[in-house]
Amino acid sequence: MKTVEDLNFYELLEVASDASPFEVHQAYKEMYQLYHDDSLASYSFFSREEREGILAKLDEAYSTLMDERSRSRYDQILIESGILQKEMQYQRDRKKLSPMSDAKRPRGNTALRIRDRFKPIVSSSPAIQDILTHDVLSGEDLKTIRDELGISLEEIAEIVKVRMVYLEAIENDQFEKTPSKIFLKGFLRAYAQCIGLDADIVANRYLKRIPN
């Protein structure tokens, strides 16, 4: 049986090598909950030092697989080592479906419907576009955009499956209440995508205010 140190990032997160960023994000959340200090499931099996080591590797895996360039480089290493077959890599375009009209779009995909509804508003709103010119974004900026779109924080929490306490901390710039920076980036991306914003721009500009 492999030790944690011997697992590759896909094995560690228990996802397929062609898993989408959303699937990676969901897997990371589940694994983080399993190994953090308050988890009774792992408390009896791992020492504090072992749990900290696992969480550190989870953060490294998440950071690598959520960044397109880093993931491509990591996959290439696995391919050259014979661990991964090239055709099993995640390719962003591979899983895209053909465009569908609103009438044909599955009604169960609430996140996509809401995102598609907000994108035209985002692009046509002078107030939102002005905020998006800022080199650095604050929680107040995000709240202003959300208010302009008319969606509640509770609705976003339900759609992206992120706890309210974290979303409130993001909008109130309460960095001491947010999880690790790696995990926070995932929350910011989910928040941004939900309301039709560019996930990378929002996450990167918000995180500029947080020390490394």
N, C-alpha and C positions, 0 to 999 in steps of 0.2 A: 504493500500500500504506500502511495506517495505521501511524503510529508507536505506541509503547507509550503515550505521553501521550494519543493520540487514541482508544484503545480504551476502551469502557465496561467495567464490572466483569465482566459476563458474558463478553464477548469475551476479556478478559484471562485469565480462569480457564478459558476454553473450555468453558463449560457453557450449557445452554439457559436462557432467562429464567424458566422454570417449574421449574428444578432444585430438588430437595429440599435441606434443610440438610445431610443426609448426603452428597449428591452434591457440594455446594459444598465441604464439608470434605475429601472425597477429592481433588477437583481441586486444592484449595489445597496439600495435601501433595505432590502430584506436581509442581506448578509450583515450589514452594519448593525441592524437591530439585534441580530443573533449574537454578535460578539461584543457589543459595548458593555460597559461596567454594570449596567442595571439589568442585564439579561440573566435570568435564572437558568436558562437553558445551557449556557456555556460556563456559568460560574463554578460548577462542580467539576468540570473537565479540564479547565485551563487556569493557569496561574495568571496574575495580573500582567506579568511581563509577557507571557505567551499571547494574551489577548491584545496587548498593545502592539506586538509584532504582527499579528494577523490584521489588525485594523490599519496598520501602516502599509501593509502590502495591498489591502483592499483599496486604500486611497491611491496607491501607485497604479493599480490596475484600472481604477475608474478614470484617473487623470489621463492615462495613456489611451484607453479605448474610446473616450469621449472626444478626443482631439483627432481630427481626420488624418493629419500628417503623422502624428506620433503613432497612431494605430497602423498606418500603412507601413511605417518603418519596422514596427514590432512584428507585424504579419510577415514581412520579408525575412526577418530573422528566423521565424518559425518555419517558413517555407524552405529556407536554405538548410535548416537542421533536419528536414524531413518530418517535422511534426504536423505541418499544415499543408494541405493541398491548395494550390493557387485558386482553383475554381470554387473553393469553399470560403474565400474571403468575402467580407461584407462589401457590397458595391451599392452605393446610394441609389443609383438609377435602377438597379435590378428589381427592387421591390416596389417601384412606383407603378401605380395602376393608371390606366388610360383615363383622361379627363372625363368627368361625369357631370351632367347637369344636376342642379339642386333636386329636380324631380326624381332623378335616378339614384342619387346618393343615398346610401344606407342611413336610415334615420337614427340608428343606434349610436352612430359616431358623433356624439355631442361635441367633443373637442374640435373636430374638423369643421363642423357646421358653425360653431361660434367663432373660430379663427377666421374662416372665410368671410363671415359677416363683418368682422371688425377691420379686416385689411383695407377695404375701400375707405372706411372712415379715417383710419390712421393716415393714409396717403393724402386725404383731402382736407384734413383739419389743420389750420394754421397754428393753433395752440400746440398740438402734438408735434408737428413738424419742427416748431421752434425749440421745443424741449429736446428733440432728437439731434439737434445741432450741437448740444452741449458735449464737450469732450469728456466730462465726468458726469455721471448720473447719480442722483441721490434717491433715497426712499421716497421723499416728498415728490420728486419728479415722477416716479412710477405711480404714486397714488393719484397725482393730478391727471395723468394719462388714463388711469383706470376710471376715475370719476367722469372724465370727458366721454368715455365709452359707455358709461352707465352700467358697469358690472360690479357686483359686490365681491369683497374678498372671500366671503363664504362660498360663493359660486365658483371662484377660481380654485379654492381649496378642494372642493368636491370634484372638480374636473381633473385636476392634476394630481390629486391624492397626496398633497403635502399638508402637514399639520398647520392649523391656523396660527399657532404660536410662532412658527418660523416665518410665515408670510407677514404677520404683524411686525415681527422683529426686522424684517427686510424693509418694510415701508417706514418704520420708525427709526431706522439706522441704529438699531440696538445690536451691535455686532457681538456683544458678550452673550447674547441669547441665541445666536445662530450656531450651527454645528461647524465642522471643519470647513476650511475655505474650499476644498475640493467639492464637498457635499453641497455647500452653499451655491457654488457655480451651477450645479445641476438644478437646484431649486429656481434660481434666477432664469435659467434657460426655459424651464417648464412654464414659469409665470409669463415670460415674454411671448413664447410661442402661443400660449392660450389666448392672448389678446391681440394677436396679429403683428407683433413686433419682431425684429431681427434678434434671434436669441443670442448670437455671438456678440453683437454690438451692445446689447443691454448688459449682459453678464460682464464683459470686459470693462466697460465704462463704469459700472457700479463698483467692481472689485478694485478699481484704481485707488479708492480711498482706504482700502484695508491693507495694513502693513504686511509684508511677506513674513 
